[in-house]
């Protein structure tokens, strides 16, 4: 059963959770962690379904944060559910309006499961710096998805610049089956790798991270080649001129493993859904060393693991930032208008001066003509009289 609370607050949500738990027959909470999901209104159902799938193996409290209009009046609406299709989990979907959207952590903090780690997942595009969002600061594990950004490859590079131990990317999680197959295919090899290649559709961030992982582990340059997709389509590692290890997955479902001197093998390599990806990330709550190495190799950022794991919140007010941008635009427009007016005035002055000069020349020329005519008449009359 779902309880809907209109224009509520954090204390009322906590009381409703306790009441729902008692009604479900559970006097104590056995939650292992708290998952905070940041999503927009259009993706609430998808994000909740994915988190519920992931929570099947990890009893948790699911807190979905939906930030609505900042310009609206401050208000908090919530949907509370315990048990049911969630199993041993609890779910709260919170829709925040007004300035409350900028202080979501003030509502989230009283709702965190007691003595349990916190995982924050941005379903859509993540902030440029995770510290801009206080929900990242209170989490021990931060999950982003470069695929959700307008430019996924640029998003991977931003994640490298902003990386701290505990960060991860679902674009990296999507490479897990590929990495497992490649590692298994190299188990009994003693040859030294000399080159590698990754094929994927253009702008695929998973291809960039997989290439970074191969480079960081084998120490070889990895060539990235565009294909028609879907997603990652092939990976090849060459050992000298004769031996090679290759995985082909042209349809997104079934892969073929090629090894020189051995028969080909077909293996399932299906593209996984969001729920399975999140479930994998919930299996570990510490820093991901292989991801840091792959991210470093893929982007050129160095010493990612040397960075402090603890983040400090950087406050940003989007309303003030917009006002500053608007004022800057207004000043630039004013300067442009002033310059244009000055140019027009200068041009008008030049035109007036030119006309005056032309008029003076015309008057002078006319006076010269008149004087010349007068002189000619005087000379003619003198000749006649003489």
C-alpha positions in Angstrom: 0.0 0.0 0.0 1.2 3.5 -0.9 0.6 6.4 1.5 0.6 9.9 -0.2 1.6 12.9 1.9 0.8 16.4 0.5 2.7 19.5 1.6 4.5 17.5 4.3 7.9 17.5 6.0 10.7 15.1 7.0 9.2 14.3 10.5 5.9 13.3 9.0 7.6 11.0 6.5 9.6 9.3 9.3 6.4 8.8 11.3 4.6 7.3 8.3 7.5 4.9 7.6 7.4 3.7 11.2 3.6 3.2 11.0 3.8 1.4 7.6 6.5 -0.9 9.0 4.3 -1.8 12.0 1.4 -2.4 9.7 3.5 -4.7 7.6 4.4 -6.7 10.7 8.0 -5.6 11.1 8.9 -4.0 14.4 12.6 -3.4 13.5 14.4 -2.4 10.4 16.9 -4.8 8.8 18.1 -2.4 6.1 21.6 -2.8 4.8 22.0 0.6 3.1 20.2 3.6 1.8 20.0 4.4 -2.0 19.3 8.0 -2.9 18.2 8.4 -6.5 18.2 11.8 -8.2 15.8 11.8 -11.1 13.5 14.1 -13.0 9.7 13.6 -13.2 9.7 11.9 -16.6 12.1 9.1 -15.3 10.8 8.4 -11.8 9.1 5.2 -12.8 12.2 3.9 -14.6 14.6 4.9 -11.9 12.4 3.4 -9.1 12.0 0.1 -11.1 15.7 -0.2 -11.6 16.5 0.6 -7.9 13.9 -1.9 -6.8 15.4 -4.6 -9.0 18.9 -3.8 -7.5 17.4 -3.8 -4.0 16.2 -7.4 -4.3 19.6 -8.6 -3.3 20.4 -5.7 -0.9 17.6 -4.8 1.6 17.6 -1.0 1.5 15.6 2.2 1.9 15.1 3.8 -1.4 14.8 7.6 -1.4 13.9 9.1 -4.8 14.5 12.9 -5.1 12.5 14.7 -7.8 13.5 18.4 -8.0 10.7 20.4 -9.5 10.4 24.2 -10.2 12.7 26.4 -8.2 10.5 29.4 -8.9 7.5 27.8 -7.2 6.5 28.1 -3.5 8.3 25.8 -1.1 6.5 22.5 -0.8 7.3 18.8 -0.2 5.0 16.0 -1.5 5.9 12.3 -0.7 4.8 8.8 -1.6 5.7 6.2 1.2 5.6 2.5 0.7 6.9 -0.4 2.8 7.0 -4.0 1.6 4.6 -5.2 -1.1 6.3 -5.5 -4.4 9.4 -4.0 -2.8 9.9 -7.1 -0.6 12.0 -6.3 2.5 12.6 -2.7 1.3 11.2 0.7 1.9 10.6 3.4 -0.6 10.0 7.2 -0.4 9.4 9.3 -3.5 9.8 13.0 -2.7 8.8 15.8 -5.0 10.4 19.1 -3.9 9.4 22.6 -5.0 10.8 26.0 -4.6 14.0 26.7 -2.7 13.7 23.3 -1.0 15.1 21.8 -4.2 18.4 23.4 -3.4 18.5 21.9 0.1 17.3 18.3 -0.5 19.8 17.0 2.0 17.9 18.7 4.8 15.0 16.3 4.0 17.1 13.3 3.3 19.3 13.3 6.4 16.5 12.2 8.9 15.4 9.5 6.5 18.8 7.7 6.2 18.8 4.1 7.5 20.5 4.0 10.8 24.2 3.0 10.8 24.0 2.0 7.1 26.1 3.2 4.1 24.6 5.6 1.6 24.8 5.3 -2.2 23.7 8.2 -4.4 22.8 7.6 -8.0 22.1 10.3 -10.6 19.7 8.7 -13.1 20.2 11.6 -15.6 23.1 13.9 -16.2 25.2 14.4 -13.1 26.5 17.8 -11.9 29.8 19.0 -13.5 31.3 18.6 -10.0 29.6 16.2 -7.7 30.4 18.4 -4.7 27.9 20.9 -6.1 25.2 18.5 -4.9 25.1 17.9 -1.1 23.6 14.5 -1.8 27.0 13.4 -3.1 28.8 14.6 0.0 26.8 12.5 2.4 27.3 9.3 0.2 30.1 6.8 0.5 29.5 5.6 -3.0 28.5 7.9 -6.0 27.1 6.4 -9.2 26.8 8.4 -12.4 26.1 7.5 -16.0 28.0 9.1 -18.8 25.5 7.8 -21.3 23.0 10.3 -19.9 25.1 13.3 -20.9 24.7 15.1 -24.2 28.3 14.3 -25.0 29.2 11.0 -23.3 32.9 11.1 -24.1 33.2 14.6 -22.7 31.3 13.4 -19.6 34.0 10.7 -19.0 36.7 13.4 -19.1 34.7 15.5 -16.6 34.4 12.5 -14.3 38.2 12.1 -14.4 38.8 15.7 -13.5 36.3 15.5 -10.6 37.2 11.9 -9.5 37.4 10.9 -5.9 37.6 7.4 -4.5 34.1 6.0 -4.2 33.0 7.4 -7.6 31.9 5.1 -10.4 30.2 5.2 -13.8 27.6 2.9 -15.2 29.5 3.2 -18.5 32.3 1.3 -16.7 29.8 -1.2 -15.2 28.7 -2.1 -18.7 32.2 -3.3 -19.6 32.2 -6.0 -16.8 31.2 -9.0 -19.0 33.7 -8.0 -21.6 36.5 -7.7 -19.1 35.6 -11.1 -17.6 35.7 -12.8 -21.0 39.0 -11.2 -21.9 40.5 -12.1 -18.6 39.3 -15.7 -18.9 40.6 -16.0 -22.5 44.1 -15.0 -21.3 44.2 -17.4 -18.3 46.6 -20.0 -19.9 48.5 -17.6 -22.2 52.2 -16.9 -21.8 52.7 -14.7 -24.9 53.3 -11.0 -24.5 50.5 -8.7 -25.9 51.7 -6.3 -28.6 48.6 -4.4 -29.7 44.8 -4.2 -29.1 41.7 -2.8 -30.7 38.2 -1.9 -29.4 35.2 -1.5 -31.8 32.0 0.3 -30.9 29.5 2.8 -32.1 30.7 6.4 -32.3 30.8 8.3 -29.0 30.5 5.2 -26.8 32.0 5.9 -23.3 32.2 2.2 -22.4 34.6 1.7 -25.4 36.8 4.5 -24.0 36.9 3.0 -20.6 37.4 -0.6 -21.9 40.3 0.7 -24.0 41.7 2.4 -20.9 41.4 -0.8 -18.8 43.3 -2.9 -21.5 46.0 -0.2 -21.7 46.4 0.1 -17.9 46.5 -3.7 -17.5 48.6 -4.8 -20.5 50.6 -1.7 -21.2 49.8 -1.6 -24.9 48.3 1.1 -27.0 44.7 0.5 -27.9 43.1 1.5 -31.2 39.5 2.5 -31.1 37.5 1.9 -34.2 33.9 3.0 -35.0 31.3 0.4 -35.9 27.5 0.4 -36.5 26.8 -0.8 -33.0 24.9 -1.6 -30.9 27.2 -0.5 -28.2 30.5 -2.4 -28.0 30.8 -4.8 -30.9 34.3 -6.3 -30.8 37.6 -6.4 -28.9 40.8 -7.9 -30.1 44.2 -8.4 -28.4 47.2 -9.4 -30.6 50.2 -11.3 -29.3 52.9 -10.9 -31.9 52.2 -11.4 -35.7 50.4 -14.8 -35.4 48.3 -15.2 -32.2 45.2 -13.2 -31.4 42.3 -13.2 -28.9 39.1 -11.7 -30.2 35.5 -11.2 -29.0 32.8 -10.3 -31.5 29.2 -9.3 -30.5 27.5 -7.8 -33.6 23.9 -8.1 -32.3 24.1 -7.1 -28.6 23.1 -10.6 -27.5 25.5 -13.4 -28.5 29.3 -13.2 -28.6 31.9 -15.3 -30.4 35.3 -15.9 -28.8 38.1 -16.5 -31.2 41.6 -17.8 -30.2 44.3 -18.7 -32.6 44.7 -22.5 -32.8 41.4 -23.2 -30.9 37.8 -23.7 -32.0 35.5 -20.8 -31.8 33.1 -20.5 -28.8 29.7 -18.8 -28.7 28.9 -17.2 -25.3 25.9 -15.1 -24.0 26.8 -11.4 -23.8 23.5 -9.6 -23.5 23.3 -5.9 -22.9 22.0 -5.5 -19.3 19.3 -3.2 -17.9 19.7 -0.5 -15.4 18.6 -2.7 -12.5 21.3 -5.2 -13.1 23.9 -2.5 -13.4 22.9 -0.9 -10.2 22.8 -4.3 -8.4 26.4 -4.9 -9.5 27.6 -1.5 -8.1 25.9 -2.2 -4.7 28.1 -5.3 -4.2 31.0 -3.1 -3.3 30.9 0.1 -1.3 34.6 1.0 -1.3 36.8 2.6 -4.0 37.1 0.9 -7.4 40.8 0.7 -8.1 40.5 -0.8 -11.7 38.0 1.9 -12.6 40.4 4.6 -11.4 43.2 3.0 -13.4 41.1 2.7 -16.6 39.8 6.3 -16.2 43.3 7.6 -15.8 44.6 5.7 -18.9 41.6 6.8 -21.0 41.8 10.5 -20.1 45.4 11.2 -19.2 44.5 12.3 -15.6 47.1 11.2 -13.2 47.1 10.0 -9.5 43.3 9.6 -9.2 43.7 7.3 -6.2 45.8 9.9 -4.4 42.9 12.2 -4.1 40.9 12.5 -0.9 37.8 10.3 -0.7 35.9 12.9 1.4 34.2 15.6 -0.5 33.2 19.1 0.8 30.0 20.6 -0.4 30.4 23.6 -2.8 27.3 25.8 -2.5 25.9 27.1 -5.8 22.7 29.1 -6.1 21.4 28.6 -9.7 19.0 31.6 -9.3 21.9 34.0 -8.4 24.1 32.4 -11.1 21.3 33.1 -13.6 21.0 36.7 -12.4 24.7 37.2 -12.8 24.6 35.7 -16.3 21.6 38.0 -17.2 23.4 41.0 -15.8 26.5 40.2 -17.7 24.5 39.7 -20.9 22.8 43.1 -20.3 26.1 44.8 -19.8 27.5 43.3 -22.9 24.4 44.4 -24.8 24.7 47.9 -23.4 28.4 48.1 -24.4 27.6 46.8 -27.9 24.8 49.4 -28.2 27.1 52.2 -27.0 29.8 51.2 -29.4 27.3 51.0 -32.3 26.0 54.5 -31.4 29.5 55.9 -31.2 30.3 54.4 -34.6 27.2 56.0 -36.0 28.0 59.4 -34.5 31.6 59.2 -35.8 30.3 58.2 -39.2 27.7 61.1 -39.2 30.4 63.6 -38.2 32.7 62.4 -41.0 29.9 62.6 -43.5 29.0 66.2 -42.3 32.6 67.3 -42.4 33.0 65.8 -45.9 29.9 67.6 -47.1 31.1 70.9 -45.6 34.5 70.4 -47.3 32.8 69.7 -50.6 30.6 72.7 -50.2 33.6 75.0 -49.5 35.4 73.6 -52.5 32.3 74.3 -54.7 31.9 77.8 -53.4 35.6 78.5 -53.9 35.5 77.0 -57.4 32.4 79.2 -58.2 34.2 82.3 -56.9 37.2 81.6 -59.0 35.0 81.1 -62.1 33.3 84.5 -61.4 36.6 86.3 -60.9 38.0 84.8 -64.1 34.9 85.9 -66.1 35.1 89.4 -64.6 38.8 89.7 -65.5 38.1 88.5 -69.0 35.4 91.1 -69.5 37.6 93.9 -68.2 40.4 92.9 -70.6 38.0 92.7 -73.5 36.5 96.2 -72.9 40.0 97.8 -72.6 41.0 96.3 -75.9 37.9 97.7 -77.6 38.4 101.2 -76.1 42.0 101.3 -77.3 
